[in-house]
Amino acid sequence: MSRPAPQDAAEFYHSYINHAKGNSIADVMSKYTTQLKEFYNNLSEEKADYAYAQGKWTIKELLQHIIDAERIFAYRALRIARKDTTPLASFDENSYAQHSNAKNRTLQSLKDEFNAVRASTDLLLASFNEDQLNASGTASNKSITVKALAFIIYGHLLHHKTIIEERYL
């Protein structure tokens, strides 16, 4: 199984896809799963409520965003892999963050949820065969493949890892 082609996802997803280096989703999972788990699980409690600028998300809100986005991307992948042709709605990440209640949660509870979602997503992605990975559907009014969604999931995690390293730590 190869990397997603440009037509597998809308252009605004290409930066996420390009973050995930590897020739297949199996390569990407092998390369990044442990690295990402260790990075996010090592975020310190001292930085949990830190935001690098006024109006920016705290580490806890950012981690909740990552969890929410991964769930949505995985749900889209599941629906499309199962040949559900229903167009899937977009989501407003800022509204999700505003209503997430992350500020009232412990960082550890968010890490626990992150680990559960990550494990579930990886099991789901590993279960897809080539036909399922190449399946195409509609999300946010744009055509997208399951393969692209798999790379987007990892690219999104890597994107936010870079932001945390550069702006929060």
Backbone torsions as a table, in degrees:
resi	resn	phi	psi	omega
1	MET	NA	132.7	-175.6
2	SER	-97.0	178.2	175.0
3	ARG	-68.2	159.2	175.1
4	PRO	-63.4	144.2	173.7
5	ALA	-84.3	159.9	-179.8
6	PRO	-53.3	-35.6	-178.5
7	GLN	-76.9	-4.0	179.7
8	ASP	-75.7	-12.8	-179.4
9	ALA	-156.0	156.2	176.1
10	ALA	-61.4	152.9	-175.2
11	GLU	-56.2	-34.2	-177.6
12	PHE	-67.2	-12.1	175.3
13	TYR	-92.7	-11.9	-174.4
14	HIS	-60.2	-34.8	179.4
15	SER	-65.0	-38.7	176.0
16	TYR	-64.6	-47.6	-179.7
17	ILE	-58.1	-41.9	-178.4
18	ASN	-68.8	-23.1	175.9
19	HIS	-65.8	-33.7	-175.4
20	ALA	-87.4	102.0	-178.1
21	LYS	-86.9	131.2	179.6
22	GLY	155.9	157.6	-177.5
23	ASN	-89.2	-9.4	179.9
24	SER	-156.2	167.3	177.5
25	ILE	-65.2	-32.5	176.7
26	ALA	-62.5	-41.7	176.1
27	ASP	-60.7	-46.3	-178.0
28	VAL	-63.3	-45.8	179.2
29	MET	-61.4	-43.8	-180.0
30	SER	-63.4	-39.9	-176.2
31	LYS	-74.0	-38.1	-167.9
32	TYR	-112.0	-19.8	-172.6
33	THR	-54.3	-54.0	-177.7
34	THR	-67.4	-44.1	-179.7
35	GLN	-57.1	-46.5	-178.7
36	LEU	-69.2	-41.9	178.1
37	LYS	-59.3	-47.0	-179.8
38	GLU	-63.0	-44.4	-179.0
39	PHE	-59.5	-55.2	-175.3
40	TYR	-67.9	-32.2	178.6
41	ASN	-75.2	-16.5	178.7
42	ASN	-95.7	5.4	174.5
43	LEU	-62.3	135.1	-173.0
44	SER	-85.9	147.2	176.8
45	GLU	-60.4	-32.1	-179.9
46	GLU	-62.6	-28.6	-179.0
47	LYS	-97.7	-0.3	-171.8
48	ALA	-54.8	-39.2	-177.7
49	ASP	-103.5	14.4	-178.8
50	TYR	-84.6	134.2	169.7
51	ALA	-122.9	137.2	-174.1
52	TYR	-74.5	-13.6	177.4
53	ALA	-157.4	160.0	177.3
54	GLN	-57.1	132.8	177.9
55	GLY	83.8	-2.7	177.6
56	LYS	-92.9	157.2	-179.2
57	TRP	-69.4	149.3	171.5
58	THR	-78.2	170.4	175.5
59	ILE	-56.0	-43.8	180.0
60	LYS	-63.1	-43.3	178.7
61	GLU	-66.3	-37.6	178.0
62	LEU	-65.1	-43.1	178.4
63	LEU	-64.4	-39.9	176.4
64	GLN	-62.9	-40.3	176.4
65	HIS	-59.3	-44.5	-179.9
66	ILE	-60.4	-44.1	178.6
67	ILE	-62.3	-49.6	-178.6
68	ASP	-60.0	-47.0	-178.4
69	ALA	-63.2	-42.0	179.8
70	GLU	-63.1	-41.1	177.8
71	ARG	-60.2	-43.5	-178.9
72	ILE	-66.7	-45.8	179.0
73	PHE	-62.9	-40.6	179.3
74	ALA	-66.6	-40.5	177.4
75	TYR	-61.1	-43.3	176.8
76	ARG	-61.1	-45.0	179.4
77	ALA	-59.6	-44.0	179.2
78	LEU	-60.9	-49.6	-177.8
79	ARG	-60.7	-44.9	-177.5
80	ILE	-70.5	-40.2	179.0
81	ALA	-61.8	-31.5	-179.8
82	ARG	-88.8	13.2	174.8
83	LYS	66.3	26.9	173.2
84	ASP	-76.9	119.0	-175.1
85	THR	-94.4	6.3	178.5
86	THR	-66.7	126.3	176.0
87	PRO	-60.6	136.5	-176.7
88	LEU	-101.6	135.2	-175.2
89	ALA	-71.6	158.3	172.1
90	SER	-80.8	178.4	175.6
91	PHE	-140.1	151.3	-179.4
92	ASP	-96.6	101.3	-176.0
93	GLU	-59.9	-33.1	180.0
94	ASN	-70.9	-38.6	175.3
95	SER	-65.8	-42.2	176.8
96	TYR	-58.2	-46.4	-178.9
97	ALA	-63.1	-43.1	-178.9
98	GLN	-60.9	-34.3	-175.1
99	HIS	-106.6	18.1	-174.0
100	SER	-82.8	-22.2	-175.3
101	ASN	66.5	17.7	-179.1
102	ALA	-59.7	-34.4	-177.5
103	LYS	-63.7	-23.5	-179.7
104	ASN	-96.8	7.0	179.3
105	ARG	-105.2	160.6	173.8
106	THR	-84.3	153.6	176.0
107	LEU	-60.8	-38.2	-179.5
108	GLN	-62.7	-39.0	179.2
109	SER	-64.8	-35.8	177.1
110	LEU	-69.2	-39.5	176.6
111	LYS	-62.8	-41.5	178.5
112	ASP	-61.4	-44.1	178.1
113	GLU	-65.0	-43.5	177.1
114	PHE	-54.6	-48.5	-178.7
115	ASN	-62.4	-40.4	179.1
116	ALA	-66.1	-44.9	179.8
117	VAL	-64.2	-45.1	-179.8
118	ARG	-59.4	-46.4	-179.5
119	ALA	-63.0	-42.9	179.6
120	SER	-63.5	-44.4	179.7
121	THR	-62.2	-45.0	-179.0
122	ASP	-63.4	-38.7	176.6
123	LEU	-64.1	-41.6	178.2
124	LEU	-61.8	-50.6	-178.4
125	LEU	-61.4	-40.2	-180.0
126	ALA	-66.7	-22.5	-178.2
127	SER	-79.6	-17.1	-175.9
128	PHE	-77.1	135.8	174.0
129	ASN	-89.3	179.8	-175.7
130	GLU	-60.2	-41.6	178.8
131	ASP	-61.5	-43.1	-180.0
132	GLN	-66.9	-41.7	179.6
133	LEU	-64.6	-29.9	179.7
134	ASN	-88.4	-5.5	-180.0
135	ALA	-62.3	144.3	-177.4
136	SER	-121.0	142.8	177.0
137	GLY	-145.7	-167.6	-179.2
138	THR	-120.8	127.1	174.0
139	ALA	-138.3	137.1	-177.8
140	SER	53.9	37.4	178.7
141	ASN	64.1	20.0	179.7
142	LYS	-130.7	147.8	175.7
143	SER	-71.7	141.1	179.9
144	ILE	-153.7	147.4	176.8
145	THR	-103.7	160.9	176.1
146	VAL	-61.8	-41.2	178.3
147	LYS	-57.4	-44.9	178.3
148	ALA	-62.5	-42.5	179.3
149	LEU	-61.3	-38.2	177.9
150	ALA	-61.8	-44.7	178.3
151	PHE	-69.1	-35.3	177.9
152	ILE	-63.2	-41.7	178.9
153	ILE	-55.7	-50.1	-179.5
154	TYR	-70.3	-39.1	178.5
155	GLY	-63.6	-37.3	177.8
156	HIS	-64.4	-43.6	176.9
157	LEU	-60.8	-43.2	-179.3
158	LEU	-69.7	-38.6	177.0
159	HIS	-57.3	-49.3	-178.6
160	HIS	-72.5	-28.5	173.4
161	LYS	-59.7	-45.8	178.7
162	THR	-62.2	-44.0	179.0
163	ILE	-61.5	-44.0	179.0
164	ILE	-62.4	-45.7	-179.8
165	GLU	-61.0	-41.1	-174.9
166	GLU	-82.6	-31.1	-171.1
167	ARG	-117.7	-18.0	-174.6
168	TYR	-111.2	-29.4	-173.8
169	LEU	-98.9	NA	NA
